[in-house]
C-alpha cells in the first residue's frame, strides 16, 4: 500500500514537471517568435528607403513620379544610371583623392596624440586632452565664416586641398579620443621595458605601440573615411561643382526645376556604394576595435 502511494506521488510529480517543462518551452518559443518578428519588422523599416531608391532608379521619366514611389517600374530602364554615372564619375575620383589621405593622416596624428596622452604623462596633459576634445563639440556652422577667412588667409586652394586640411584637423579630436582609450588598455610594463632598453618616445611608439594598434586604426579609418565621404557642409563652402567631392555633384544632379528622380536615386546609390563596401568588409573589425577601446579610459 505504501509503495503504491509513493509511486502515485512520483507519477504526479513527474506529470507536474512535464507540464512545467512544456510551459517553459512554449514561453521560450513565443519569446523567440516575438524577437524574430520585431527584428524582421525593423529590417523591413530600414530597407524600405533602399527599396524605393532602387526601383525608382530604373524608372523612366513618366514612371518616376512620387505617387508611384512604391510600385515597380512599368518598363525597366537604365538611362538614370547612365546619366548618374556620367555626372558623378569625375567627382568620385576627387572624393577618393580627398578621403584616403584625410583618413590616413588624421588617424596617425590621433594615434600619436593618444599614445602620448595615455603613456607619456606630462604636466598639463589632461588640460590639453580636454582642449582637444573641446573641438569635437563646436558646431561646424558656428565657425564656418571665420574658418573660411582663415583658409583664405593661409592661401590653401579651394576644392580638395582645403577640404583635406579641414577633415584632417577636425578629425584629430575624435581620433585622439579613440586611441587614448585604446592605448590605456596596453600594459604599462611594455612601455617601461622599452624605456629600460633605451628606447625613446618615437622608438617605443614604432616598435611597441604601432604593431598592436590595428583594431584602433580600423575604427578611426572607417570613421574618418565615412565622415569625409558623406560631408556636404564643408564641401558647399570650400568647393564647387568643378572641383568638389561627390556630395556636391549629387546635389547638382538632384537640383533643377525638373528633378530627374531616376538619375537622382541612381546617383545616391552610386555615392553610397564605397562606404557600404567599407562597412561590409571591415564592420566586424570596427565593432571589435570599439570594444577594445572601451576597456579602460
C-alpha positions in Angstrom: 0.0 0.0 0.0 2.8 2.4 0.9 4.7 1.5 -2.3 1.6 2.3 -4.4 1.2 5.7 -2.7 4.9 6.6 -3.3 4.5 5.6 -7.0 1.4 7.7 -7.3 3.2 10.7 -5.9 6.2 10.2 -8.2 3.8 10.0 -11.2 2.1 13.2 -10.1 5.4 14.9 -9.6 6.6 13.7 -13.0 3.4 15.0 -14.6 3.9 18.4 -13.0 7.5 18.6 -14.1 6.5 17.7 -17.7 3.8 20.3 -17.6 6.2 22.9 -16.3 8.8 22.0 -18.9 6.1 22.3 -21.6 5.1 25.7 -20.3 8.7 26.9 -20.3 9.3 25.5 -23.8 6.1 27.3 -25.1 7.2 30.5 -23.4 10.6 30.3 -25.0 9.1 29.7 -28.4 6.8 32.7 -28.0 9.6 34.9 -26.9 11.8 33.7 -29.8 8.9 34.3 -32.3 8.3 37.8 -30.9 12.1 38.6 -31.2 12.3 37.4 -34.7 9.1 39.3 -35.6 10.5 42.5 -34.2 13.8 42.0 -36.0 12.0 41.4 -39.3 9.9 44.4 -38.8 12.9 46.7 -38.1 14.8 45.2 -41.1 11.8 46.0 -43.3 11.6 49.6 -42.0 15.3 50.1 -42.6 15.2 48.6 -46.1 12.2 50.4 -47.3 14.1 53.6 -48.3 16.6 51.4 -50.1 13.8 49.7 -51.9 12.4 53.0 -53.1 15.8 54.2 -54.2 16.5 51.0 -56.2 13.2 50.7 -58.1 13.0 54.4 -58.8 16.5 54.4 -60.3 15.2 52.1 -63.0 12.1 54.0 -63.9 11.5 56.3 -66.9 10.7 59.9 -66.7 6.9 59.4 -66.9 7.0 56.5 -64.4 9.3 58.1 -61.8 6.6 60.0 -60.0 6.2 60.4 -56.2 2.6 59.0 -56.5 4.1 55.7 -57.8 7.1 55.6 -55.5 6.1 52.1 -54.1 5.3 50.5 -57.4 7.8 48.5 -59.6 8.8 50.1 -62.9 6.4 49.6 -65.8 9.5 49.4 -68.0 12.9 48.8 -66.5 15.3 51.4 -67.9 19.0 52.2 -67.2 19.1 55.7 -68.5 19.1 57.1 -65.0 22.2 55.1 -64.1 24.0 56.2 -67.2 23.3 59.8 -66.5 24.2 59.5 -62.8 27.5 57.8 -63.6 28.4 60.3 -66.3 27.7 63.2 -63.9 29.3 61.7 -60.8 32.4 59.9 -62.2 34.8 62.9 -62.1 33.7 63.8 -58.6 34.1 60.2 -57.4 37.7 60.3 -58.3 38.2 63.6 -56.5 36.4 62.2 -53.4 38.8 59.3 -53.3 41.7 61.7 -53.5 40.2 63.5 -50.6 39.1 60.8 -48.2 42.0 58.4 -48.3 44.8 60.9 -47.4 42.5 62.6 -44.9 41.6 59.4 -43.1 45.2 58.1 -43.0 46.8 61.4 -41.9 44.2 62.2 -39.2 44.4 58.6 -37.9 48.2 58.7 -37.5 48.1 62.1 -35.8 45.3 60.9 -33.5 47.3 57.7 -32.8 50.4 59.7 -31.8 48.3 62.1 -29.6 46.6 59.2 -27.9 49.9 57.4 -27.3 51.5 60.5 -25.7 48.5 61.4 -23.6 48.0 57.9 -22.3 51.5 56.6 -21.8 53.8 59.6 -21.5 52.1 61.8 -18.9 53.4 65.3 -18.5 52.2 68.4 -16.6 49.0 69.7 -18.1 48.3 66.5 -20.2 44.7 66.3 -19.0 44.1 70.0 -19.8 45.5 69.6 -23.3 43.3 66.5 -23.8 40.3 68.4 -22.6 41.0 71.2 -25.0 41.4 68.8 -27.9 38.1 67.2 -27.1 36.5 70.6 -26.9 36.9 70.8 -30.7 34.5 67.9 -31.1 31.7 69.9 -29.5 31.9 73.1 -31.5 29.2 73.1 -34.2 30.7 73.5 -37.7 28.1 76.1 -38.6 29.3 78.3 -35.7 32.8 78.6 -37.1 32.2 78.4 -40.8 32.6 82.1 -41.5 35.9 82.6 -39.6 37.1 79.3 -40.9 36.5 80.4 -44.5 38.5 83.5 -43.8 41.3 81.5 -42.1 41.6 79.1 -45.1 41.7 82.1 -47.4 44.4 83.8 -45.4 46.5 80.6 -45.4 46.3 80.5 -49.2 45.0 77.0 -49.4 43.4 76.4 -52.8 39.6 75.8 -52.9 38.5 72.3 -53.5 40.2 69.1 -52.5 43.3 70.7 -50.8 41.2 72.9 -48.4 38.7 70.1 -47.7 41.6 67.7 -47.0 43.1 70.2 -44.5 39.8 70.7 -42.7 38.9 67.0 -42.5 42.4 66.2 -41.1 42.2 69.0 -38.5 38.6 68.2 -37.4 39.3 64.5 -37.4 42.1 64.8 -34.8 39.9 65.1 -31.7 37.8 62.0 -32.3 40.9 60.0 -33.4 42.8 61.2 -30.3 39.9 60.1 -28.0 39.6 56.7 -29.5 43.3 56.0 -29.5 43.8 57.3 -26.0 41.1 55.0 -24.7 42.5 52.1 -26.7 46.1 52.6 -25.6 45.0 52.8 -22.0 44.4 49.1 -22.2 48.0 48.4 -23.3 50.1 47.2 -20.3 52.4 49.9 -18.9 55.0 47.2 -18.4 55.6 47.1 -22.1 56.4 50.8 -22.1 58.6 50.5 -19.1 60.5 47.6 -20.7 61.1 49.7 -23.8 62.4 52.6 -21.7 64.8 50.3 -19.8 66.1 49.1 -23.1 66.9 52.7 -24.0 64.0 53.3 -26.4 62.7 56.9 -26.6 59.2 58.1 -27.2 59.3 57.6 -31.0 61.1 54.3 -30.9 58.7 52.9 -28.4 55.8 54.1 -30.5 57.1 52.5 -33.6 58.3 49.2 -32.1 55.8 48.6 -29.3 52.6 50.6 -29.8 52.1 50.7 -33.5 52.2 46.9 -34.0 49.3 46.4 -31.6 47.2 49.3 -33.0 45.4 47.6 -35.8 42.0 47.5 -34.1 42.2 51.2 -33.3 43.3 52.1 -36.8 40.4 50.1 -38.3 37.9 52.1 -36.1 39.3 55.6 -36.9 39.9 54.9 -40.6 36.3 53.7 -41.1 35.0 56.7 -39.1 37.1 59.3 -40.9 36.5 57.7 -44.3 32.7 57.8 -43.8 32.7 61.3 -42.3 34.8 62.8 -45.2 32.9 60.9 -47.9 29.5 62.0 -46.7 30.4 65.6 -45.8 28.4 68.3 -47.5 28.7 71.3 -45.3 32.5 71.8 -45.8 32.1 70.9 -49.4 29.5 73.5 -50.0 31.6 76.3 -48.5 35.1 75.3 -49.8 34.4 73.8 -53.2 32.2 73.9 -56.3 30.8 71.5 -58.9 34.1 71.8 -60.8 36.4 70.8 -58.0 34.2 69.4 -55.3 33.5 65.9 -54.0 30.6 63.6 -54.9 28.2 65.2 -52.4 28.3 68.5 -54.3 27.9 66.7 -57.7 24.9 64.7 -56.2 23.2 67.9 -55.1 23.5 69.4 -58.6 22.2 66.2 -60.0 19.1 66.3 -57.8 18.6 70.1 -58.3 16.9 72.0 -61.0 13.3 72.8 -61.8 12.6 69.4 -63.2 14.1 66.8 -61.0 15.2 63.6 -62.7 14.2 61.1 -60.0 15.7 58.1 -61.7 19.1 59.7 -62.1 19.0 61.2 -58.5 18.2 57.8 -57.0 20.8 56.1 -59.0 23.3 58.8 -58.0 22.5 58.3 -54.4 23.1 54.6 -54.7 26.4 55.1 -56.5 27.6 57.6 -54.0 26.8 55.2 -51.1 28.5 52.1 -52.5 32.1 52.9 -51.3 31.0 53.4 -47.7 28.8 50.4 -47.9 31.7 48.2 -49.1 33.9 49.5 -46.3 31.4 48.6 -43.7 30.7 45.2 -45.2 34.4 44.3 -45.3 35.5 45.9 -42.0 32.3 46.1 -40.0 33.2 43.3 -37.6 36.6 44.7 -37.0 35.0 48.1 -36.4 32.9 46.7 -33.5 35.8 44.8 -32.2 38.0 47.9 -32.2 35.4 49.9 -30.4 35.1 47.2 -27.7 38.9 47.1 -27.3 39.0 50.8 -26.7 36.2 50.6 -24.1 38.1 48.5 -21.6 39.7 51.5 -19.9 39.7 55.2 -20.3 
